[in-house]
Structures are given as structure tokens and as C-alpha cells.
Amino acid sequence: MPGQHATALATAPMHRVQIAAVAMCIALNALDGFDVLAISFAAPGIAAEWGIDRATLGIVLSMELIGMAAGSALIGNVADRIGRRPIILACLATMSAGMFAAALAPGVAALSAVRFVTGVGIGGMIATTSAMVAEFSSDRRRSLNVVLNIAGYSTGAILGGLVASALLADGGEWRRVFQFGGLVSAAALPAAFLLLPESIASLIARRPPGALARVNGTLARLGHAPLEALPPPQAGDAKPSIASLFAAGLGAATTLLTVAYFAQIVLFYYLMKWIPKIVVDFGFEASQAGRVLVAANVGNLLGALAIGLATQRFRLHPLVIGAMLAGFAGIGVFGLVPRDLTQLSVVAAITAFFINAGVVGMYPILAQTYPASLRASGIGFVIGVGRGGSALGPVAVGALFAAGGSLFTVSLAAGSGALVAAAMLFLLPRARAPDR
């Protein structure tokens, strides 16, 4: 029967081809994590070499976030139209080229432009791999796998941070950080080409020429019987567009999720973007500041893993709301921590644990909210608008610091986003109730 493929993939144990595809997406998000934070590791060296102040540095730190916003919102929609696989490969190539170009940038304007383009690739990658992982996962493992995919971001930031700290030690030049990222991203291209088939759900939703043969080819690799014909279109499937995300039944949910992600990611990037500069201004070396950022990313990773495992036993929404509230408390403590490297590292790690648990916990909520025909578009729009708004965060923080704001005051201002995000998720089940 044509419809049996969905039940088989949803209920059967995951095949090694599915596991390999999910693992490859996680690895690509690890590259995202390093590529996004490369500018944070390099920021003290950039500020020192070019003599730029905090306000200008805040603009530079925000550029790839603006690019990520555009990439998520626009490229996620393209992935629903032409497929997951070609978009992932194109985004990976863009990321690699952008990292190499950043190492050659002669000044602030050129570096800002390059980071914007790199951000476009990163944003498209996050939205598309999130959809790909959801569609290659069984029902039992879907929430966990989607969370692990986003947890790959923190893994890359940790491993890359250790390398970056070594590259920056003993006066190492900041450009080496971008050269390393470009090399690793380029090396991932052939692996992604081999391990990522096109999503069956995407093929069925889009129905391009030759879709049945491609679906059956992938089903054969997964050990399932071929289809005689494509299943009939799902009732209510809409053509990928921004307007479809606000059509009847999805509009309220899209609005609440967008505001929630926007608010929570502002707090996340305040911690991730400003730790190196804050620690250096306390009188520590850039390499030591890099280690504090690594500690925060260890917290990010543990928080993502913890909430992913918890979703196997507990309801997702209360877990995410609780993490957001704990993150607000943590960032207040961070604003009061003494100028001690060990205490800074511990508090940053604990705070990041809860903040990132709130961020990554939203991704399975997004995957559950949108159908396959709109999944990359929906995920991309929410995280695109959220990251676009969050690009204002480092700029605003830089302005607050430049105006004389204390670390505690600025931390609470950024942390208020967690309270807004928690309120939006509290309202979400009520917004989705008419759909169900």
C-alpha cells in the first residue's frame, strides 16, 4: 500500500542509513557552532589590531546573526521547494568559502560583509538539517534526535574552542581561527555528499519528476518494500510560503513561537558573544577568555543532552519553560560573579546549561508544529526572525556597556528575554488547541 511507508519508517527501528544521515546532520551543526563562535574567539584580537571600540565590535559580532536570519527564513523556504539535500550541500560550500574569506578580510567593513554571507549559509543549514533529521527519525526518537542535532552546535563550539584557544595561545593571530574553520568545513563536503539522501517526506510533499523512483531507491537502502505509487497528497498541505505559516490553524502558533525564540536567543547570544570580551576586560588573556567560553559551551552541550533525554520521559513544554526560568536566574548570578577565572567558568557553564536547554527544547516543538510540506519553512521562519532580532542583542549590549551599564544591569536586561519566551510557550498549547 502506498501509505504504509510512513508507518514503517515511523515505527520500525532506525536503519543504519537513517542513523548515518542523522549523525551527518549533527556533525554539520557542529561546524555551525564553531563557525558562528569563531568571531567571538577572534574578537579580542580583532579589537586590538584594528583599534575598534565595544560599540563597533558589537556590530561586527552581529553580522553573521543577520545573515543567519536571512538564511533561515529564505533558504528554509527554498528547501521545502527544491529539497533538503541540495540546500545542505550549497550551505556547506558557502560556510567554507566564508571562513576562508574572513581570514583575508582587510578591515571592519569587509569582515562584516563576509560574516553576513557566512551567516546565510549557517542559517540555511540549521533550518534544513532540523527538517531532515525529523524526517529521517522514527516517532520514538524524533524529539531526541532533533535536540541532538542542535546539540551538535555546542559540540562544535567546545571542540573548536579548544583548538581556537591553542591557536590564540602565545600571541597567535586571530586569522588562524577562520582558516581552521574553512578547512574543516571543506573537508565535510564529500562526506555530506555520500551520506545524505533526499528526505522521503520531502519528495512526497514536493512530487518532483522521478519522485517515485527516488523514493523507492531510498526505501530499498532502508530495507523497506517499494511503493507502487506515491501516496495521495496530505489534506491541508500548503505550498511553501510565508503566508502559509500564518494561514488558519498555524498563525497563532507561528506568532508565539517566533516571539519565544526571538526572546530566548537574545539571551543566548549575549552570553556566547560577549564572554571573551568581558573576561579580557577583567584583565585576563584572550586564550583564558576562550577557555571560559569553552566552559559555557560545555554547559550548552550538557543542557541540550539533558533536555533531550528528559523528553523521553517527561512532557516537553514544562521542561522547556522551567529551563528558561532557571536561565534567567543564572544570568543574574553571572552579572555578580567575582573576577575569578574559575568562578567565571563555573557560573558561565551552569547558566549556559539552562539557557541552551531552553533554546534547543524549542526545536522539537517546531518540528511537531509544522507538516512536512512546511517544516523547513516554519522552522526557518521562526529561527530566522528570532536570529534576526537577536542580531540587535550584541549591538544593544555594546551600547549599554558603552553608556556605562554595569555587568549585572546589562545581564538582567538581556535575561528578561527568558521571561518573555517562557510566557509565550505557556500560551502555545491554547493557541494550538483549535487545530487539534
Secondary structure in CASP SS format (residue, H / E / C, confidence):
PFRMAT SS
TARGET T0000
AUTHOR 0000-0000-0000
METHOD secondary structure of the structure
MODEL  1
M C 1.00
P C 1.00
G C 1.00
Q H 1.00
H H 1.00
A H 1.00
T H 1.00
A H 1.00
L H 1.00
A H 1.00
T H 1.00
A C 1.00
P C 1.00
M C 1.00
H C 1.00
R H 1.00
V H 1.00
Q H 1.00
I H 1.00
A H 1.00
A H 1.00
V H 1.00
A H 1.00
M H 1.00
C H 1.00
I H 1.00
A H 1.00
L H 1.00
N H 1.00
A H 1.00
L H 1.00
D H 1.00
G H 1.00
F H 1.00
D H 1.00
V H 1.00
L H 1.00
A H 1.00
I H 1.00
S H 1.00
F H 1.00
A H 1.00
A H 1.00
P H 1.00
G H 1.00
I H 1.00
A H 1.00
A H 1.00
E H 1.00
W H 1.00
G C 1.00
I C 1.00
D C 1.00
R H 1.00
A H 1.00
T H 1.00
L H 1.00
G H 1.00
I H 1.00
V H 1.00
L H 1.00
S H 1.00
M H 1.00
E H 1.00
L H 1.00
I H 1.00
G H 1.00
M H 1.00
A H 1.00
A H 1.00
G H 1.00
S H 1.00
A H 1.00
L H 1.00
I H 1.00
G H 1.00
N H 1.00
V H 1.00
A H 1.00
D H 1.00
R H 1.00
I H 1.00
G C 1.00
R H 1.00
R H 1.00
P H 1.00
I H 1.00
I H 1.00
L H 1.00
A H 1.00
C H 1.00
L H 1.00
A H 1.00
T H 1.00
M H 1.00
S H 1.00
A H 1.00
G H 1.00
M H 1.00
F H 1.00
A H 1.00
A H 1.00
A H 1.00
L C 1.00
A C 1.00
P C 1.00
G C 1.00
V H 1.00
A H 1.00
A H 1.00
L H 1.00
S H 1.00
A H 1.00
V H 1.00
R H 1.00
F H 1.00
V H 1.00
T H 1.00
G H 1.00
V H 1.00
G H 1.00
I H 1.00
G H 1.00
G H 1.00
M H 1.00
I H 1.00
A H 1.00
T H 1.00
T H 1.00
S H 1.00
A H 1.00
M H 1.00
V H 1.00
A H 1.00
E H 1.00
F H 1.00
S C 1.00
S C 1.00
D C 1.00
R C 1.00
R C 1.00
R H 1.00
S H 1.00
L H 1.00
N H 1.00
V H 1.00
V H 1.00
L H 1.00
N H 1.00
I H 1.00
A H 1.00
G H 1.00
Y H 1.00
S H 1.00
T H 1.00
G H 1.00
A H 1.00
I H 1.00
L H 1.00
G H 1.00
G H 1.00
L H 1.00
V H 1.00
A H 1.00
S H 1.00
A H 1.00
L H 1.00
L H 1.00
A H 1.00
D H 1.00
G H 1.00
G C 1.00
E C 1.00
W C 1.00
R H 1.00
R H 1.00
V H 1.00
F H 1.00
Q H 1.00
F H 1.00
G H 1.00
G H 1.00
L H 1.00
V H 1.00
S H 1.00
A H 1.00
A H 1.00
A H 1.00
L H 1.00
P H 1.00
A H 1.00
A H 1.00
F H 1.00
L H 1.00
L H 1.00
L C 1.00
P C 1.00
E C 1.00
S C 1.00
I H 1.00
A H 1.00
S H 1.00
L H 1.00
I H 1.00
A H 1.00
R H 1.00
R C 1.00
P C 1.00
P C 1.00
G C 1.00
A H 1.00
L H 1.00
A H 1.00
R H 1.00
V H 1.00
N H 1.00
G H 1.00
T H 1.00
L H 1.00
A H 1.00
R H 1.00
L C 1.00
G C 1.00
H C 1.00
A C 1.00
P C 1.00
L C 1.00
E C 1.00
A C 1.00
L C 1.00
P C 1.00
P C 1.00
P C 1.00
Q C 1.00
A C 1.00
G C 1.00
D C 1.00
A C 1.00
K C 1.00
P C 1.00
S C 1.00
I H 1.00
A H 1.00
S H 1.00
L H 1.00
F C 1.00
A C 1.00
A C 1.00
G C 1.00
L C 1.00
G H 1.00
A H 1.00
A H 1.00
T H 1.00
T H 1.00
L H 1.00
L H 1.00
T H 1.00
V H 1.00
A H 1.00
Y H 1.00
F H 1.00
A H 1.00
Q H 1.00
I H 1.00
V H 1.00
L H 1.00
F H 1.00
Y H 1.00
Y H 1.00
L H 1.00
M H 1.00
K H 1.00
W H 1.00
I H 1.00
P H 1.00
K H 1.00
I H 1.00
V H 1.00
V H 1.00
D H 1.00
F C 1.00
G C 1.00
F C 1.00
E C 1.00
A H 1.00
S H 1.00
Q H 1.00
A H 1.00
G H 1.00
R H 1.00
V H 1.00
L H 1.00
V H 1.00
A H 1.00
A H 1.00
N H 1.00
V H 1.00
G H 1.00
N H 1.00
L H 1.00
L H 1.00
G H 1.00
A H 1.00
L H 1.00
A H 1.00
I H 1.00
G H 1.00
L H 1.00
A H 1.00
T C 1.00
Q C 1.00
R C 1.00
F C 1.00
R C 1.00
L H 1.00
H H 1.00
P H 1.00
L H 1.00
V H 1.00
I H 1.00
G H 1.00
A H 1.00
M H 1.00
L H 1.00
A H 1.00
G H 1.00
F H 1.00
A H 1.00
G H 1.00
I H 1.00
G H 1.00
V H 1.00
F H 1.00
G C 1.00
L C 1.00
V C 1.00
P C 1.00
R C 1.00
D C 1.00
L H 1.00
T H 1.00
Q H 1.00
L H 1.00
S H 1.00
V H 1.00
V H 1.00
A H 1.00
A H 1.00
I H 1.00
T H 1.00
A H 1.00
F H 1.00
F H 1.00
I H 1.00
N H 1.00
A H 1.00
G H 1.00
V H 1.00
V H 1.00
G C 1.00
M H 1.00
Y H 1.00
P H 1.00
I H 1.00
L H 1.00
A H 1.00
Q H 1.00
T H 1.00
Y C 1.00
P C 1.00
A H 1.00
S H 1.00
L H 1.00
R H 1.00
A H 1.00
S H 1.00
G H 1.00
I H 1.00
G H 1.00
F H 1.00
V H 1.00
I H 1.00
G H 1.00
V H 1.00
G H 1.00
R H 1.00
G H 1.00
G H 1.00
S H 1.00
A C 1.00
L H 1.00
G H 1.00
P H 1.00
V H 1.00
A H 1.00
V H 1.00
G H 1.00
A H 1.00
L H 1.00
F H 1.00
A H 1.00
A C 1.00
G C 1.00
G C 1.00
S C 1.00
L H 1.00
F H 1.00
T H 1.00
V H 1.00
S H 1.00
L H 1.00
A H 1.00
A H 1.00
G H 1.00
S H 1.00
G H 1.00
A H 1.00
L H 1.00
V H 1.00
A H 1.00
A H 1.00
A H 1.00
M H 1.00
L H 1.00
F H 1.00
L H 1.00
L H 1.00
P H 1.00
R H 1.00
A H 1.00
R H 1.00
A C 1.00
P C 1.00
D C 1.00
R C 1.00
END
